[in-house]
Amino acid sequence: MSLDLNALKKAELHIHLEGSLEPELMLRLAQRNGIALPYDSVEALRAAYDFGNLQDFLNLY
């Protein structure tokens, strides 16, 4: 008997926030929840994703 791993159900056990929160989603969530962000467009927020150091990263998230 062989086991077909592709047929088994999968679950996400570990996910990084920064890998799952795209700028578009961040802006939509902020708008939906009435939270003001210091970015006025997807492009401005995407530019903020160019981290220079750990503190820049922590400030964004």
C-alpha positions, 0 to 999 in steps of 0.5 A: 500500500502506498501513501499519496501525500498530495491527497492528504489534507494540509494545515498551516502550522507556522506563518509569518505576519510579514509574509501574509500581510500585503500592503493592499490588505493592510490598507483595507483592514485599516480603513475597515477598522477606522485606523489611520495609517501614515501611508496614503497609498499602496505605493507609499506603503510598499516603499516602507517595506524596504527596511533598512534595519530591524527597527524599521521593520518593527515600526511598520508591524 
